Amino acid sequence: MTECNLEKNMEFCNCTYEPCSRKGKCCECIVYHKNLNEMPACFFPDSIEKTYDRSVETFIKIYRENGGF
């Protein structure tokens, strides 16, 4: 398996949850949020990410309201 490029991944990681141990580790982040029926922070605009509401329902709502990202 290819190793994560943490430096490059951090360029687009907008997660504001400070104690998160998965920042920049996209594979771990996706699995973690999938198990919680959530979407990772990078799927949301910054204004929504800061609310920590990472539900699939919120993602769909925001996506529809913005006509995609």
PAPA-485255 format. One record per atom (N, C-alpha, C, O): z, y, x; residue in one letter; residue number from 1; atom name; chain. Coordinates in steps of 0.05 Angstrom, whole numbers, plus 5000, padded with zeros to 4 digits. Atoms other than C-alpha are relative to their C-alpha. Example, Ala and Ser with C-alpha at 12.3 -4.5 7.8 and 13.67 -1.06 7.14 Angstrom:
2
(r (5000, 4976, 5018), A, 1, N, A)
(r (5156, 4910, 5246), A, 1, CA, A)
(r (5000, 5024, 5018), A, 1, C, A)
(r (5013, 5024, 5039), A, 1, O, A)
(r (4999, 4976, 4984), S, 2, N, A)
(r (5143, 4979, 5273), S, 2, CA, A)
(r (5014, 5022, 4985), S, 2, C, A)
(r (5018, 5044, 4995), S, 2, O, A)
//
This chain:
69
(r (5000, 4977, 5017), M, 1, N, A)
(r (5000, 5000, 5000), M, 1, CA, A)
(r (5000, 5025, 5018), M, 1, C, A)
(r (5013, 5025, 5039), M, 1, O, A)
(r (5001, 4975, 4985), T, 2, N, A)
(r (4985, 5070, 5024), T, 2, CA, A)
(r (5026, 5015, 4996), T, 2, C, A)
(r (5037, 5015, 4974), T, 2, O, A)
(r (4975, 4984, 5001), E, 3, N, A)
(r (5045, 5113, 5040), E, 3, CA, A)
(r (4994, 5027, 4986), E, 3, C, A)
(r (4972, 5038, 4988), E, 3, O, A)
(r (5003, 4973, 5012), C, 4, N, A)
(r (5056, 5177, 5000), C, 4, CA, A)
(r (4998, 5021, 5021), C, 4, C, A)
(r (5011, 5020, 5042), C, 4, O, A)
(r (5001, 4977, 4982), N, 5, N, A)
(r (5036, 5241, 5034), N, 5, CA, A)
(r (5017, 5022, 4987), N, 5, C, A)
(r (5008, 5038, 4972), N, 5, O, A)
(r (4980, 4983, 5013), L, 6, N, A)
(r (5099, 5279, 5015), L, 6, CA, A)
(r (4993, 5030, 5003), L, 6, C, A)
(r (4995, 5045, 4984), L, 6, O, A)
(r (5007, 4972, 4996), E, 7, N, A)
(r (5076, 5345, 5046), E, 7, CA, A)
(r (4978, 5009, 4982), E, 7, C, A)
(r (4980, 5030, 4969), E, 7, O, A)
(r (5022, 4992, 5017), K, 8, N, A)
(r (5011, 5346, 5008), K, 8, CA, A)
(r (5009, 4998, 4970), K, 8, C, A)
(r (5002, 5016, 4954), K, 8, O, A)
(r (4991, 5003, 5028), N, 9, N, A)
(r (5044, 5321, 4943), N, 9, CA, A)
(r (5018, 5024, 4992), N, 9, C, A)
(r (5016, 5032, 4969), N, 9, O, A)
(r (4982, 4978, 5006), M, 10, N, A)
(r (5096, 5377, 4947), M, 10, CA, A)
(r (4985, 5026, 4994), M, 10, C, A)
(r (4996, 5044, 4982), M, 10, O, A)
(r (5016, 4976, 5006), E, 11, N, A)
(r (5039, 5428, 4943), E, 11, CA, A)
(r (4996, 5004, 4970), E, 11, C, A)
(r (4993, 5027, 4961), E, 11, O, A)
(r (5004, 4998, 5029), F, 12, N, A)
(r (5031, 5412, 4869), F, 12, CA, A)
(r (5023, 4990, 4983), F, 12, C, A)
(r (5021, 4990, 4959), F, 12, O, A)
(r (4976, 5009, 5015), C, 13, N, A)
(r (5099, 5385, 4850), C, 13, CA, A)
(r (5016, 5024, 4990), C, 13, C, A)
(r (5027, 5039, 5006), C, 13, O, A)
(r (4986, 4977, 5012), N, 14, N, A)
(r (5129, 5435, 4802), N, 14, CA, A)
(r (5027, 4993, 4988), N, 14, C, A)
(r (5038, 5008, 4971), N, 14, O, A)
(r (4974, 5009, 5011), C, 15, N, A)
(r (5193, 5396, 4786), C, 15, CA, A)
(r (5022, 5019, 5010), C, 15, C, A)
(r (5025, 5024, 5033), C, 15, O, A)
(r (4978, 4982, 4994), T, 16, N, A)
(r (5252, 5443, 4782), T, 16, CA, A)
(r (5027, 4987, 4999), T, 16, C, A)
(r (5048, 5000, 5003), T, 16, O, A)
(r (4974, 5015, 5001), Y, 17, N, A)
(r (5305, 5389, 4775), Y, 17, CA, A)
(r (5009, 4995, 5029), Y, 17, C, A)
(r (4998, 4977, 5042), Y, 17, O, A)
(r (4992, 4999, 4972), E, 18, N, A)
(r (5341, 5400, 4841), E, 18, CA, A)
(r (5011, 4973, 5011), E, 18, C, A)
(r (5004, 4967, 5034), E, 18, O, A)
(r (4990, 5024, 4987), P, 19, N, A)
(r (5378, 5334, 4851), P, 19, CA, A)
(r (4979, 4977, 4999), P, 19, C, A)
(r (4986, 4954, 5006), P, 19, O, A)
(r (5020, 5021, 5002), C, 20, N, A)
(r (5313, 5295, 4840), C, 20, CA, A)
(r (4993, 4988, 5027), C, 20, C, A)
(r (4986, 5002, 5046), C, 20, O, A)
(r (5007, 5014, 4975), S, 21, N, A)
(r (5302, 5243, 4894), S, 21, CA, A)
(r (4971, 4991, 5001), S, 21, C, A)
(r (4963, 4979, 5021), S, 21, O, A)
(r (5028, 5009, 5001), R, 22, N, A)
(r (5230, 5230, 4873), R, 22, CA, A)
(r (4980, 5022, 5005), R, 22, C, A)
(r (4956, 5017, 5003), R, 22, O, A)
(r (5019, 4978, 4995), K, 23, N, A)
(r (5199, 5298, 4889), K, 23, CA, A)
(r (4981, 4993, 5021), K, 23, C, A)
(r (4989, 4985, 5043), K, 23, O, A)
(r (5021, 5006, 4981), G, 24, N, A)
(r (5133, 5287, 4923), G, 24, CA, A)
(r (4994, 4971, 5003), G, 24, C, A)
(r (4976, 4963, 5017), G, 24, O, A)
(r (5004, 5029, 5000), K, 25, N, A)
(r (5138, 5212, 4912), K, 25, CA, A)
(r (4988, 4992, 4973), K, 25, C, A)
(r (5002, 4981, 4956), K, 25, O, A)
(r (5013, 5002, 5027), C, 26, N, A)
(r (5088, 5209, 4855), C, 26, CA, A)
(r (5002, 4972, 4988), C, 26, C, A)
(r (5007, 4970, 4964), C, 26, O, A)
(r (4999, 5027, 5011), C, 27, N, A)
(r (5088, 5133, 4848), C, 27, CA, A)
(r (5028, 4995, 4988), C, 27, C, A)
(r (5029, 4984, 4966), C, 27, O, A)
(r (4973, 5004, 5010), E, 28, N, A)
(r (5164, 5132, 4839), E, 28, CA, A)
(r (5005, 5018, 4975), E, 28, C, A)
(r (5017, 5009, 4956), E, 28, O, A)
(r (4996, 4981, 5022), C, 29, N, A)
(r (5163, 5193, 4793), C, 29, CA, A)
(r (4986, 4990, 4975), C, 29, C, A)
(r (4999, 4991, 4953), C, 29, O, A)
(r (5015, 5009, 5024), I, 30, N, A)
(r (5110, 5165, 4746), I, 30, CA, A)
(r (5014, 4976, 4988), I, 30, C, A)
(r (5018, 4975, 4963), I, 30, O, A)
(r (4987, 5024, 5011), V, 31, N, A)
(r (5146, 5098, 4739), V, 31, CA, A)
(r (5027, 5008, 4987), V, 31, C, A)
(r (5033, 4998, 4966), V, 31, O, A)
(r (4975, 4991, 5011), Y, 32, N, A)
(r (5213, 5133, 4728), Y, 32, CA, A)
(r (4996, 5012, 4972), Y, 32, C, A)
(r (5010, 5005, 4953), Y, 32, O, A)
(r (5004, 4986, 5025), H, 33, N, A)
(r (5187, 5178, 4673), H, 33, CA, A)
(r (4987, 4981, 4979), H, 33, C, A)
(r (4993, 4984, 4955), H, 33, O, A)
(r (5012, 5019, 5019), K, 34, N, A)
(r (5145, 5123, 4641), K, 34, CA, A)
(r (5021, 4983, 4988), K, 34, C, A)
(r (5020, 4978, 4963), K, 34, O, A)
(r (4978, 5016, 5010), N, 35, N, A)
(r (5208, 5081, 4634), N, 35, CA, A)
(r (5017, 5015, 4980), N, 35, C, A)
(r (5031, 5003, 4964), N, 35, O, A)
(r (4985, 4983, 5019), L, 36, N, A)
(r (5239, 5139, 4596), L, 36, CA, A)
(r (4983, 5010, 4978), L, 36, C, A)
(r (4992, 5027, 4961), L, 36, O, A)
(r (5020, 4991, 5020), N, 37, N, A)
(r (5177, 5149, 4553), N, 37, CA, A)
(r (4996, 5030, 5002), N, 37, C, A)
(r (4995, 5045, 4983), N, 37, O, A)
(r (5004, 4971, 4993), E, 38, N, A)
(r (5166, 5217, 4587), E, 38, CA, A)
(r (4976, 5003, 5017), E, 38, C, A)
(r (4964, 4983, 5026), E, 38, O, A)
(r (5022, 4993, 4982), M, 39, N, A)
(r (5113, 5252, 4627), M, 39, CA, A)
(r (5013, 5014, 5024), M, 39, C, A)
(r (5033, 5027, 5021), M, 39, O, A)
(r (4989, 4986, 4976), P, 40, N, A)
(r (5125, 5277, 4699), P, 40, CA, A)
(r (4996, 5030, 4997), P, 40, C, A)
(r (4979, 5040, 4981), P, 40, O, A)
(r (5001, 4971, 5001), A, 41, N, A)
(r (5136, 5352, 4710), A, 41, CA, A)
(r (4972, 5011, 5004), A, 41, C, A)
(r (4965, 5030, 4991), A, 41, O, A)
(r (5026, 4989, 4992), C, 42, N, A)
(r (5067, 5362, 4740), C, 42, CA, A)
(r (4980, 4999, 4977), C, 42, C, A)
(r (4958, 5010, 4979), C, 42, O, A)
(r (5018, 5001, 5023), F, 43, N, A)
(r (5036, 5346, 4672), F, 43, CA, A)
(r (5004, 5024, 4981), F, 43, C, A)
(r (4990, 5027, 4961), F, 43, O, A)
(r (4993, 4978, 5018), F, 44, N, A)
(r (5067, 5410, 4642), F, 44, CA, A)
(r (4996, 5027, 5015), F, 44, C, A)
(r (4999, 5028, 5039), F, 44, O, A)
(r (5000, 4973, 4989), P, 45, N, A)
(r (5057, 5485, 4653), P, 45, CA, A)
(r (5029, 5006, 5008), P, 45, C, A)
(r (5048, 4995, 4997), P, 45, O, A)
(r (4974, 4993, 4990), D, 46, N, A)
(r (5116, 5515, 4691), D, 46, CA, A)
(r (5019, 5009, 4978), D, 46, C, A)
(r (5043, 5002, 4979), D, 46, O, A)
(r (4983, 4990, 5021), S, 47, N, A)
(r (5143, 5549, 4629), S, 47, CA, A)
(r (5012, 4978, 4983), S, 47, C, A)
(r (5035, 4980, 4974), S, 47, O, A)
(r (4990, 5023, 5015), I, 48, N, A)
(r (5151, 5483, 4593), I, 48, CA, A)
(r (5016, 4981, 5018), I, 48, C, A)
(r (5036, 4970, 5009), I, 48, O, A)
(r (4986, 5017, 4981), E, 49, N, A)
(r (5173, 5443, 4654), E, 49, CA, A)
(r (5029, 5009, 5003), E, 49, C, A)
(r (5047, 4992, 5004), E, 49, O, A)
(r (4972, 4990, 4996), K, 50, N, A)
(r (5234, 5488, 4661), K, 50, CA, A)
(r (5019, 4994, 4977), K, 50, C, A)
(r (5043, 4996, 4980), K, 50, O, A)
(r (4983, 5008, 5022), T, 51, N, A)
(r (5259, 5465, 4593), T, 51, CA, A)
(r (5010, 4972, 5003), T, 51, C, A)
(r (5028, 4963, 4988), T, 51, O, A)
(r (4994, 5029, 4996), Y, 52, N, A)
(r (5263, 5393, 4618), Y, 52, CA, A)
(r (4993, 4983, 4977), Y, 52, C, A)
(r (5000, 4960, 4976), Y, 52, O, A)
(r (5011, 5017, 5022), D, 53, N, A)
(r (5230, 5370, 4553), D, 53, CA, A)
(r (4974, 4988, 5010), D, 53, C, A)
(r (4953, 5001, 5008), D, 53, O, A)
(r (5024, 5013, 4989), R, 54, N, A)
(r (5182, 5321, 4584), R, 54, CA, A)
(r (4990, 4978, 4982), R, 54, C, A)
(r (4978, 4958, 4991), R, 54, O, A)
(r (5008, 5021, 5019), S, 55, N, A)
(r (5169, 5281, 4521), S, 55, CA, A)
(r (4970, 4999, 4997), S, 55, C, A)
(r (4956, 5019, 5002), S, 55, O, A)
(r (5029, 5003, 5005), V, 56, N, A)
(r (5101, 5254, 4505), V, 56, CA, A)
(r (4992, 5018, 4977), V, 56, C, A)
(r (4970, 5029, 4977), V, 56, O, A)
(r (5006, 4983, 5023), E, 57, N, A)
(r (5104, 5291, 4439), E, 57, CA, A)
(r (4996, 5029, 5009), E, 57, C, A)
(r (4978, 5043, 4999), E, 57, O, A)
(r (5003, 4972, 4990), T, 58, N, A)
(r (5114, 5358, 4475), T, 58, CA, A)
(r (4975, 5003, 5016), T, 58, C, A)
(r (4961, 5023, 5014), T, 58, O, A)
(r (5025, 4999, 4984), F, 59, N, A)
(r (5057, 5342, 4523), F, 59, CA, A)
(r (4976, 5002, 4981), F, 59, C, A)
(r (4959, 5019, 4985), F, 59, O, A)
(r (5023, 5000, 5018), I, 60, N, A)
(r (5010, 5328, 4465), I, 60, CA, A)
(r (4999, 5027, 4986), I, 60, C, A)
(r (4977, 5039, 4983), I, 60, O, A)
(r (4999, 4974, 5014), K, 61, N, A)
(r (5032, 5391, 4428), K, 61, CA, A)
(r (4989, 5023, 5018), K, 61, C, A)
(r (4972, 5038, 5009), K, 61, O, A)
(r (5009, 4979, 4981), I, 62, N, A)
(r (5022, 5436, 4489), I, 62, CA, A)
(r (4971, 4997, 5007), I, 62, C, A)
(r (4956, 5016, 5008), I, 62, O, A)
(r (5029, 5005, 4994), Y, 63, N, A)
(r (4956, 5403, 4506), Y, 63, CA, A)
(r (4982, 5009, 4977), Y, 63, C, A)
(r (4962, 5022, 4982), Y, 63, O, A)
(r (5016, 4991, 5024), R, 64, N, A)
(r (4930, 5415, 4435), R, 64, CA, A)
(r (5000, 5030, 4997), R, 64, C, A)
(r (4979, 5042, 4992), R, 64, O, A)
(r (4998, 4971, 5003), E, 65, N, A)
(r (4955, 5487, 4433), E, 65, CA, A)
(r (4983, 5014, 5021), E, 65, C, A)
(r (4973, 5036, 5015), E, 65, O, A)
(r (5014, 4987, 4979), N, 66, N, A)
(r (4922, 5503, 4499), N, 66, CA, A)
(r (4971, 4990, 5003), N, 66, C, A)
(r (4956, 5000, 5021), N, 66, O, A)
(r (5028, 5010, 4998), G, 67, N, A)
(r (4857, 5465, 4487), G, 67, CA, A)
(r (4996, 4985, 5026), G, 67, C, A)
(r (4974, 4986, 5037), G, 67, O, A)
(r (5002, 5014, 4974), G, 68, N, A)
(r (4871, 5423, 4548), G, 68, CA, A)
(r (5012, 5018, 5021), G, 68, C, A)
(r (5021, 5040, 5015), G, 68, O, A)
(r (4988, 4984, 4978), F, 69, N, A)
(r (4896, 5448, 4615), F, 69, CA, A)
(r (4979, 5008, 5020), F, 69, C, A)
(r (4985, 5022, 5039), F, 69, O, A)
//
